[in-house]
Amino acid sequence: MGSTAETRDAGRPMGRRAVLAGTAACAIAAAIAATGVPAAAERHPAVAFMHRARAVLLKAARSGSTAQFLDAILRYADVPGIADYSLGRYGKGLPTSKRKQYQRGVALFMARYFASQAREYQVVDADIDETPRIDGDTVLVDSRIRLKDGRTYTVRWSLRKQRGGYRINNVRVLGFWLAYFQRAMFVDHIRSHGGNVESLIAALSR
């Protein structure tokens, strides 16, 4: 049996200190239960980057706007690196005076592609995986995309560190890396036009 003091306190309302202690204990328990969802300050920088990009990309996807996708691509993608890679063996044929025009054309090409896909496959939301995969100089971050019709699929983002931050240099959708697919298209176009890189620049700028 408890002491007289314990018996006397048993019927009283909890004091302020006890309430605060109980609240703190609940908060700690909730934090421990929420494993796998680190606070923003604890996230890997590449994951934090993808959370920022997510908001802009979702807005573009929901609108299906080429202009909004173009803005997102210019802000978050390594456009110069993707553009150079997409030329394959024809890279040396790109005139220096045409480089900026070509890079802009590549960004616009990607924006148009993503906008057309967004209008066909309407995105509701996207969840970012908090655990990145490190592969040499590349960081891979997965996201789970939810469509309006209830389907879901995984998109893997390949990031490279640049100027103290990160940029997207490739995206894998349904098992296909888009940069590889784009390079094959560009190289085929240039080859079919006698190796003339400027024919591709003209096509992208239309």
C-alpha positions in Angstrom: 0.0 0.0 0.0 1.3 3.5 -0.8 2.1 6.3 1.6 -0.4 8.8 2.9 1.0 11.4 0.5 0.6 9.0 -2.5 -3.0 8.2 -1.4 -3.8 11.9 -1.0 -2.4 12.8 -4.5 -4.0 9.9 -6.3 -7.4 11.7 -6.6 -5.9 15.1 -7.6 -5.7 16.4 -11.2 -2.2 16.1 -12.7 0.0 19.1 -12.0 1.5 21.3 -14.8 4.9 19.6 -14.4 3.5 16.2 -14.8 1.5 17.2 -17.9 4.6 18.7 -19.5 6.6 15.5 -18.7 3.9 13.4 -20.2 3.8 15.5 -23.3 7.5 15.3 -23.7 7.5 11.5 -23.3 4.8 11.2 -26.0 6.8 13.5 -28.4 9.9 11.3 -27.9 7.9 8.1 -28.4 6.4 9.6 -31.6 9.9 10.6 -32.9 11.2 7.1 -32.2 8.2 5.6 -34.0 8.7 7.7 -37.1 11.8 5.9 -38.2 12.9 6.4 -41.9 11.5 10.0 -42.0 14.4 12.1 -40.9 14.0 15.8 -40.2 14.9 18.2 -43.0 18.1 19.2 -41.2 19.2 15.5 -41.1 18.5 14.7 -44.8 21.3 13.9 -47.2 21.9 17.0 -49.3 20.8 15.2 -52.5 17.5 14.2 -50.9 16.9 17.7 -49.7 17.6 18.9 -53.2 15.0 16.5 -54.6 12.4 17.7 -52.1 12.9 21.2 -53.4 12.7 20.0 -57.0 9.7 17.9 -56.2 7.5 20.9 -55.5 8.4 22.6 -58.8 8.1 19.4 -60.9 4.7 18.5 -59.3 3.4 21.9 -60.2 4.5 21.5 -63.8 3.1 18.0 -64.0 -0.3 19.0 -62.7 -0.5 21.8 -65.2 1.0 19.9 -68.1 2.7 23.2 -69.0 5.8 23.1 -71.3 6.8 26.5 -69.9 6.7 25.3 -66.3 8.7 22.1 -67.1 11.2 24.3 -69.0 11.6 26.4 -65.9 12.1 23.3 -63.7 14.6 21.8 -66.1 16.7 25.0 -66.3 16.7 25.2 -62.5 17.4 21.6 -61.5 18.9 19.7 -64.4 22.5 19.6 -65.7 21.4 20.8 -69.1 25.0 21.4 -70.5 26.1 17.9 -69.4 22.9 16.2 -70.7 23.3 18.2 -74.0 26.9 17.1 -74.5 26.2 13.5 -73.7 23.2 13.4 -76.1 25.5 14.2 -79.1 27.5 11.0 -78.6 30.3 10.7 -81.2 29.1 13.8 -83.0 30.0 16.1 -80.0 33.1 17.5 -81.8 30.9 18.7 -84.6 29.0 21.2 -82.5 30.1 24.8 -83.4 31.0 26.8 -80.3 28.9 29.7 -81.6 25.8 27.3 -81.6 26.4 25.7 -78.1 23.9 28.0 -76.2 21.3 27.6 -78.8 21.7 23.8 -78.8 21.5 23.6 -75.0 18.4 25.7 -75.0 16.9 23.4 -77.7 17.7 20.3 -75.6 16.0 21.9 -72.5 12.9 22.7 -74.6 12.9 19.2 -76.2 12.8 17.7 -72.7 10.2 20.1 -71.4 7.9 19.3 -74.3 8.4 15.6 -73.7 7.6 15.8 -70.0 4.6 18.1 -70.6 3.1 15.6 -73.2 3.6 12.7 -70.7 2.1 14.7 -67.9 -1.1 15.4 -69.9 -1.5 11.7 -70.7 -0.5 10.3 -67.3 -1.9 12.7 -64.7 0.2 12.9 -61.5 -1.4 13.3 -58.1 1.6 13.2 -55.8 5.1 12.0 -55.4 7.0 10.6 -52.4 10.7 11.0 -52.1 12.7 8.1 -50.6 14.8 9.4 -47.7 17.6 6.9 -48.3 19.8 7.7 -51.3 22.1 5.3 -53.0 25.7 6.4 -53.6 27.4 5.2 -56.7 30.8 6.8 -57.1 30.2 10.5 -58.0 26.5 9.8 -58.6 23.7 9.9 -56.0 20.5 8.0 -56.9 17.3 9.1 -55.3 14.0 7.2 -55.8 10.5 8.7 -55.8 7.2 7.0 -55.9 4.7 8.6 -58.3 1.0 8.3 -57.8 -1.3 8.8 -60.8 -4.9 10.0 -60.9 -6.1 6.6 -62.0 -4.6 4.9 -58.9 -1.5 3.5 -60.5 2.0 4.0 -59.0 5.5 3.6 -60.4 9.0 4.4 -59.3 11.2 7.2 -60.8 14.9 7.1 -60.1 16.8 10.4 -60.2 20.5 10.4 -61.0 22.2 13.5 -59.4 25.8 14.9 -59.7 27.3 17.4 -57.4 28.0 20.7 -59.1 29.1 24.1 -57.7 28.4 23.0 -54.1 24.9 21.7 -55.0 23.3 19.0 -57.1 21.9 18.8 -60.6 19.8 16.0 -62.2 21.8 14.3 -65.0 19.5 11.4 -65.8 16.1 9.9 -65.0 14.9 6.3 -65.0 11.2 5.8 -65.7 9.7 2.3 -66.1 13.2 0.8 -66.3 14.5 3.1 -69.1 17.2 5.8 -68.5 15.9 8.8 -70.5 19.4 10.3 -71.3 20.3 7.1 -73.1 17.1 7.1 -75.1 17.5 10.8 -76.0 21.1 10.2 -77.1 20.0 7.4 -79.4 17.4 9.7 -81.0 19.8 12.6 -81.5 22.6 10.5 -82.9 20.2 8.8 -85.3 18.9 12.2 -86.5 22.4 13.5 -87.1 23.5 10.3 -88.9 20.5 10.5 -91.1 21.4 14.0 -92.0 25.0 13.2 -93.1 26.6 13.9 -89.7 25.4 17.5 -89.7 24.9 18.6 -86.1 23.4 21.9 -87.1 20.4 19.9 -88.6 19.6 18.7 -85.1 19.9 22.3 -83.6 17.5 23.5 -86.3 15.0 20.7 -85.4 15.2 21.4 -81.7 14.7 25.1 -82.2 11.4 24.9 -84.0 
